Amino acid sequence: MSQVHTSTVAVIDYGMGNLHSVAKALEHVADDHTQVIVTSDPAVIDAADRVLLPGVGAIRDCIGEMHNTGLVPSIQKAMREKPFLAICVGIQSLMSHSEENGGVDCLNHFQGNALFFGNDHKDHDGSKLKVPHMGWNQVKQSISHPLWQGIPDNARFYFVHSYYVVPSNKDDVAGTCDYGLEFCVALAHDNVFAVQFHPEKSHKDGLQLYKNFIHWDGKP
């Protein structure tokens, strides 16, 4: 009897936030042949079939911890070689630069910046909007992509953020959202996909995105 290959998903633990809910959501949609590993070990990340980069908190702390833990080379290697998903502040960490914390250089996988909504952010009708952008909002799919499979256009996802990404290459935009302005909430290029929202807090459509990731071969 031939042995069935076990596929591994590495959830990168660089010391920022509780990864339990992300790992649990992945395990919930994983089949018997998929192993979810929360890890800070570069060797485990290098050996994984798929890699997920979470993110919470302030960008300076996120980038700082990635460097302090020595994980940046493994993160960059994974982004070059295998299906890679970044979520929440993870998407901002893939940009060139963020306005947060007085300005922080990020991993520069996607050229462009993370910008602050502003303390006086307004809706299209001039009414004041709360920052952070928090709660459920519709995501408009800009492209057809394997990670959107089975998720209706304009499905609602859960957000908590004060900064939003502006990529230099508009072709990399995979999804947008409206909160006083239309802004990018999903980026896709080759084997890398990144989202601003929290799939693990977004019920059925968020779980579907994780399920799609577990089965994704990294091709657009």
C-alpha positions in Angstrom: 0.0 0.0 0.0 1.5 3.4 -1.0 2.0 5.9 1.8 -0.1 9.0 1.6 2.0 12.2 1.8 1.2 14.4 4.8 1.1 18.0 3.8 2.3 20.6 6.4 1.1 24.1 6.9 3.5 26.2 9.0 2.0 29.1 11.0 4.9 31.4 11.8 5.2 32.3 15.4 7.5 35.3 15.8 6.2 36.2 19.3 3.3 38.5 18.2 -0.2 37.6 19.5 -2.2 34.5 20.0 -2.0 32.1 17.1 -4.3 29.6 18.6 -7.4 30.8 16.8 -5.6 30.8 13.4 -4.3 27.3 13.9 -7.6 26.0 15.2 -9.4 27.4 12.1 -6.9 25.8 9.8 -7.2 22.5 11.7 -11.0 22.7 11.4 -10.9 22.7 7.6 -7.8 20.5 7.2 -8.2 16.9 6.0 -6.5 13.9 7.6 -3.4 14.4 5.5 -2.7 17.9 6.5 -0.8 18.9 9.6 -0.9 22.4 11.0 2.3 23.4 12.9 2.7 26.6 14.9 6.5 27.2 14.7 9.3 29.7 15.2 11.9 27.2 13.8 13.3 28.3 10.4 14.0 24.6 9.5 10.3 23.7 10.1 9.2 26.7 8.0 11.7 25.8 5.2 10.4 22.2 5.2 6.7 23.1 5.2 4.5 22.7 2.1 2.6 25.9 2.8 3.3 28.9 5.1 1.0 31.3 6.8 2.2 34.6 8.2 -0.2 36.1 10.8 0.1 39.6 12.3 -1.3 41.6 15.2 -0.3 44.8 17.0 2.0 47.5 15.7 4.1 47.1 12.6 7.4 48.2 14.3 7.0 45.4 16.8 6.0 42.9 14.1 9.0 43.6 11.8 11.3 44.0 14.8 10.4 40.5 16.1 10.7 38.9 12.6 14.3 40.2 12.5 15.1 39.5 16.2 13.9 35.9 15.9 16.0 35.4 12.7 12.9 34.4 10.7 13.1 37.0 7.8 15.3 34.7 5.5 12.8 31.8 6.0 9.8 34.1 5.4 11.4 35.5 2.2 12.4 32.0 1.0 8.8 30.8 1.5 7.5 33.7 -0.4 9.7 32.8 -3.3 9.0 29.0 -3.3 5.7 27.9 -1.9 2.0 28.8 -1.3 2.2 31.6 1.1 -0.7 33.4 2.9 -0.3 36.6 5.0 -3.2 37.9 7.2 -4.1 41.1 9.0 -0.9 43.1 9.9 0.9 40.3 7.9 -0.3 42.0 4.6 1.2 45.3 5.8 4.5 43.7 6.7 4.9 42.6 3.0 4.8 46.2 1.8 7.9 48.4 1.3 7.0 50.9 4.1 4.4 51.7 6.7 3.4 55.1 8.0 2.8 53.6 11.5 5.1 54.2 14.4 6.7 57.3 12.6 7.5 55.2 9.6 8.8 51.6 9.4 10.6 49.8 6.5 8.9 46.5 5.9 9.8 43.3 3.9 9.3 45.0 0.5 7.8 41.9 -1.2 5.0 44.2 -2.6 6.2 47.7 -3.6 4.0 50.3 -1.9 3.0 51.6 1.4 0.6 51.1 4.4 -1.2 54.4 5.1 -3.2 55.7 8.1 -6.9 56.3 7.6 -6.4 59.5 9.6 -8.0 60.8 12.8 -10.5 62.8 10.8 -11.6 60.0 8.4 -14.9 60.7 6.7 -17.5 58.7 4.8 -18.5 59.7 1.2 -21.3 61.9 2.7 -19.0 63.8 5.0 -20.0 62.0 8.2 -17.2 61.0 10.5 -16.0 57.4 10.5 -14.4 55.6 13.4 -10.7 54.6 13.2 -9.8 51.8 13.5 -12.0 50.3 10.9 -13.6 47.6 13.0 -16.2 45.0 12.3 -17.8 43.4 9.2 -17.4 44.8 5.7 -18.0 43.6 2.2 -15.0 42.5 0.1 -15.2 43.0 -3.7 -13.1 40.5 -5.6 -10.9 42.3 -8.1 -9.7 39.1 -9.8 -10.6 35.5 -10.1 -8.3 33.5 -7.9 -8.1 30.0 -6.4 -8.4 31.5 -2.9 -11.7 33.1 -3.7 -13.2 29.8 -4.9 -16.6 29.1 -3.3 -16.7 32.6 -1.7 -19.3 34.9 -3.2 -18.3 38.3 -4.4 -19.1 41.0 -1.8 -19.0 38.4 1.0 -18.5 40.0 4.4 -15.3 39.6 6.4 -14.2 40.8 9.8 -11.7 43.7 10.1 -9.7 45.5 12.8 -7.2 48.0 11.5 -6.2 51.6 11.3 -3.8 51.3 8.3 -4.5 50.1 4.8 -2.1 49.0 2.0 -1.6 50.9 -1.3 0.4 48.8 -3.7 2.4 50.4 -6.5 1.3 47.7 -9.0 -2.5 47.8 -9.2 -2.5 44.4 -11.0 -1.6 42.9 -7.6 -4.9 44.0 -6.0 -7.1 40.9 -5.5 -9.9 42.5 -3.4 -11.1 45.9 -2.2 -13.4 47.3 0.5 -15.1 50.6 1.0 -14.7 52.6 4.2 -14.9 56.3 3.2 -12.6 55.3 0.3 -12.1 52.2 -1.8 -8.9 50.5 -0.6 -7.0 47.3 -1.1 -7.8 44.4 1.3 -6.2 41.5 -0.7 -3.0 41.2 -2.7 -2.0 38.4 -5.0 1.1 37.7 -7.0 2.2 34.2 -8.1 2.4 32.0 -5.0 1.7 34.8 -2.5 -1.8 35.9 -1.3 -2.4 38.4 1.5 -5.5 39.7 3.2 -6.2 42.6 5.6 -9.2 40.9 7.3 -9.2 38.1 9.8 -10.4 34.8 8.1 -10.5 33.0 11.4 -13.1 35.5 12.7 -15.1 35.6 9.5 -17.3 32.5 9.8 -18.0 30.3 6.8 -16.3 32.5 4.1 -13.2 32.9 6.2 -13.0 29.2 6.8 -13.5 28.6 3.1 -10.5 30.9 2.3 -8.4 28.8 4.7 -9.6 25.6 3.1 -8.8 27.0 -0.3 -5.3 27.8 1.0 -4.7 24.3 2.3 -5.5 22.9 -1.2 -3.8 25.6 -3.2 -0.8 24.7 -5.4 0.5 28.2 -5.4 -0.5 29.0 -9.0 -2.7 32.1 -9.6 
